[in-house]
Amino acid sequence: LLPYTVLLYISFASASPPSLNDTTIPTLDASDCPSCSDTRSLLAIIWSCAATLFACTWTAIHPNIPGMKEGKVAITFHRLFIMVIALVAPELMITWAARQYFSARQAKKDFNKAFEWTMAHGHFAWMGGFILYVNDKPRATLSPDELLNFVRWGCVDMPVIMKAEIEDRSKGDALSKGIAILQLVWFVIQLVARYVQNLPITLLEIDTLAVAALTCIAYGLWWRKPKNVGCPCVVHWKATGSPSKLAYEYVVNILA
């Protein structure tokens, strides 16, 4: 949360007028500089836009569970890659989030008849939340369809995981979300105020507002998805023999 706080403070400080109690600031005649109160520095504009973009994109990203062989460096680079995609082509991230949302809703519908799943369960399953162990060794990440079929066939026991446990694994909290929302609201208020006063608005600010708005759509689709879950739930194979080829047996999750 430290980067959020620093950027938020800088954006507020850059937009704030100088203190009138500072005796070192010389007094200026308003007639000598009629537009000085409407002038902003380039650094203030850049910091305000950067803080808004960082808060919206970094907080909105809900990566999948990392693969079994992925380290911390790879996980960080993958998340930065998704962040760049969100900045350059936010519509792609919306498409990805929408696909995960509808897949999670279908998984909830399939499992809810017997196991009372929620959207959090559906997202958790599609983000790689269940890993199959055969002979006490990791074999593959199970898709919801594979998990449901194996449970019906009696090959595995249905993993019991409550919604509270999934939320406990999630690293997202109200504070990080609140800081991102506060920064976005402050940015929008500044733009609205300048528009009402007929003051100029830069193209960078307009582009930032557009990206932030699109990012909020993805944020809404991922609202119920657990964030930054590090470890999946283990499912042990109990049937005789080994399972046939699985969907994600040899696939490394590059979007996690």
Secondary structure, 3 states (H helix, E strand, C coil): CHHHHHHHHHHHHHHCCCCCCCCCCCCCCCCCCCCHHHCCCHHHHHHHHHHHHHHHHHHHCCCCCCCCCCCHHHHHHHHHHHHHHHHHCHHHHHHHHHHHHHHHHHHHHHHHHHHCCCHHHHHHHHCCCEEEEECCEEEEECCHHHHHHHHHHCCECCCCCCHHHHHHHCCCCHHHHHHHHHHHHHHHHHHHHHHHCCCCCCHHHHHHHHHHHHHHHHHHHCCCCCCCCCCCEEEEECCCCCCCCCCECCCCCCCC
